[in-house]
Amino acid sequence: NGRGIPPELLSQVFYPYFTTRESGTGIGLAISQKIIMEHKGSIEIESEEGQGTRIRIRLPVSPVEAPAS
């Protein structure tokens, strides 16, 4: 629950340094998305303004082989 994200801003939430808060840095979701994608996962956001936001993170169950160095 919460205030939700306006539809016109949803496409920007993963951009580095994008924030709607006065004291925010706007890097949290960008960093989270990068980490999740590096683990072959996905992150999705559903939001309804005035109702709240749901963030769904999916990660693979089986380990992903690390590239040989």
WOWOFEN-V107895 format. One line per field, one symbol per residue. psi: psi as a letter, one per 30 degrees, with the letter a starting at -180 (. if undefined). burial: + if it has 24 or more other ideal C-beta (glycine too) atoms within 12 Angstrom, else -. A space follows every 50 residues. Layout:
psi=???
burial=???
This chain:
psi=laflkkeffeffffkkgklgkeglfgfeeeeeeeeeefghalkkkkkjkf eakkkkkkkkekkkkkkk.
burial=----+-------++--------------+---+---------+-+-+--- -------------------
